[in-house]
Amino acid sequence: AVQFDATKFVYLGRAATEPRMMVVGGNSEIKSIQDVLDLDREFVFPSQGTDEDFYTMAILSDALGYDLKIVTGYEGMNDTALAVIKGDGDGQIGGAASFASSIEAGDMRPILTVWGERVEGYPDVPDAIELVEGDAKEAVQGIINMLTMHRGFFAPPDTNPEAVRILREAIAKASADPELIEQAEAGGLILLPSPGEDEQKKIEQITAASQSMVPVLKEALQSIQ
């Protein structure tokens, strides 16, 4: 229940992240994001709890304009994925890599990415940022920035500026180290670094977008209480 002010932290750099993706079951009547927008009922979203995917789906439903029914009580990602494949739920959001094998097997179908641009390997799947404008675009960009700050480094508020500079340089140098890159590739691990200065700017954008995001997120929480 501790409340931190994320705007006061100093962001040092990101080690890795990956695109998020909305998927539906392979046998679903929903073939595209347009089908979601054209549904004459609520889009059923099986949720494992109030994690980043929960909040992402809430923002997307508001920004794109589809009705959402959140069904809670699932134990984890495997549980929600099974619900989508069986047809007990319409779709879910998660890391693209975690869905890759199910998509390849035909058990799932990607209909939208949440990345800021189209994802390599899925050229025909639109990205959420393409489908919105105005305040809705600011909100979607805000959630994209939140998601892409995963696996980053940060320091306490008021950290000495010289220490910040040294730490940012060290993290950037480590991320570019050939041995680290080789080990990551050998282990099939994602390595997608980002400079601390760029991560700091994301916080500024998220803060600016929060006025339109916070009411949507509060409403999503109230809907499951």
Backbone hydrogen bonds, N-H to C=O, Kabsch-Sander energy under -0.5 kcal/mol:
donor,donor_aa,acceptor,acceptor_aa,energy
4,F,2,V,-0.6
6,A,4,F,-0.8
8,K,5,D,-1.9
9,F,6,A,-0.7
10,V,155,A,-2.2
11,Y,9,F,-0.5
12,L,153,F,-2.5
13,G,153,F,-1.1
14,R,194,S,-2.6
15,A,151,R,-2.7
16,A,151,R,-1.0
20,R,114,V,-1.1
21,M,94,G,-2.6
22,M,112,L,-3.3
23,V,21,M,-0.5
23,V,92,Q,-2.5
24,V,109,R,-2.3
25,G,90,D,-0.7
26,G,107,D,-2.7
28,S,25,G,-1.6
31,K,29,E,-0.6
33,I,111,I,-0.6
36,V,32,S,-1.1
37,L,33,I,-1.9
38,D,34,Q,-1.6
39,L,36,V,-1.1
43,F,67,D,-3.0
44,V,42,E,-0.6
45,F,43,F,-0.6
45,F,69,K,-3.2
47,S,71,V,-3.2
51,D,49,G,-2.0
55,Y,51,D,-1.9
56,T,52,E,-2.3
57,M,53,D,-2.4
58,A,54,F,-1.8
59,I,55,Y,-2.2
60,L,56,T,-2.6
61,S,57,M,-2.5
62,D,58,A,-1.7
63,A,59,I,-2.9
64,L,60,L,-2.9
65,G,61,S,-1.4
66,Y,61,S,-1.4
69,K,43,F,-2.8
70,I,68,L,-0.5
71,V,45,F,-2.6
71,V,69,K,-0.6
72,T,70,I,-0.6
74,Y,47,S,-1.3
80,T,76,G,-2.2
81,A,77,M,-2.6
82,L,78,N,-2.0
83,A,79,D,-1.8
84,V,80,T,-2.0
85,I,81,A,-2.5
86,K,82,L,-2.6
87,G,83,A,-1.1
88,D,83,A,-2.0
89,G,83,A,-1.5
90,D,44,V,-2.2
91,G,44,V,-1.4
92,Q,23,V,-1.7
94,G,21,M,-1.7
96,A,19,P,-2.7
98,S,95,G,-0.7
99,F,95,G,-0.8
99,F,96,A,-0.8
100,A,96,A,-0.8
100,A,97,A,-0.6
103,I,99,F,-2.6
104,E,100,A,-2.5
105,A,101,S,-1.8
106,G,102,S,-0.5
106,G,103,I,-1.0
107,D,102,S,-2.0
108,M,102,S,-1.3
109,R,24,V,-2.8
111,I,22,M,-2.6
112,L,22,M,-1.3
113,T,126,P,-2.0
114,V,20,R,-2.7
122,Y,119,V,-2.4
125,V,122,Y,-1.6
128,A,113,T,-2.8
130,E,127,D,-1.8
131,L,128,A,-1.4
132,V,129,I,-0.7
136,A,133,E,-1.0
137,K,133,E,-0.6
138,E,134,G,-1.7
139,A,135,D,-2.2
140,V,136,A,-2.4
141,Q,137,K,-2.7
142,G,138,E,-2.0
143,I,139,A,-2.1
144,I,140,V,-2.3
145,N,141,Q,-2.6
146,M,142,G,-2.1
147,L,143,I,-2.4
148,T,144,I,-2.5
149,M,146,M,-1.1
150,H,147,L,-1.2
153,F,13,G,-3.3
155,A,10,V,-3.3
159,T,156,P,-1.1
164,V,160,N,-2.2
165,R,161,P,-2.3
166,I,162,E,-2.3
167,L,163,A,-2.7
168,R,164,V,-2.6
169,E,165,R,-2.2
170,A,166,I,-2.4
171,I,167,L,-2.6
172,A,168,R,-2.2
173,K,169,E,-2.4
174,A,170,A,-2.6
175,S,171,I,-2.4
176,A,172,A,-1.1
177,D,174,A,-1.4
181,I,177,D,-2.3
182,E,178,P,-2.5
183,Q,179,E,-2.4
184,A,180,L,-2.5
185,E,181,I,-2.4
186,A,182,E,-2.4
187,G,183,Q,-1.8
188,G,185,E,-1.0
189,L,184,A,-3.0
192,L,15,A,-1.0
194,S,14,R,-1.6
196,G,12,L,-0.8
199,E,195,P,-1.9
200,Q,196,G,-2.4
201,K,197,E,-1.6
202,K,198,D,-1.3
203,I,199,E,-1.2
204,E,200,Q,-1.3
205,Q,201,K,-1.9
206,I,202,K,-2.8
207,T,203,I,-2.5
208,A,204,E,-2.0
209,A,205,Q,-2.2
210,S,206,I,-1.0
210,S,207,T,-0.5
211,Q,208,A,-0.5
212,S,209,A,-1.2
213,M,209,A,-1.3
214,V,210,S,-2.9
216,V,212,S,-0.5
217,L,213,M,-2.2
218,K,214,V,-2.5
219,E,215,P,-2.0
220,A,216,V,-2.0
221,L,217,L,-2.0
222,Q,218,K,-2.4
223,S,219,E,-1.7
224,I,220,A,-0.6
224,I,221,L,-1.1
225,Q,222,Q,-0.9
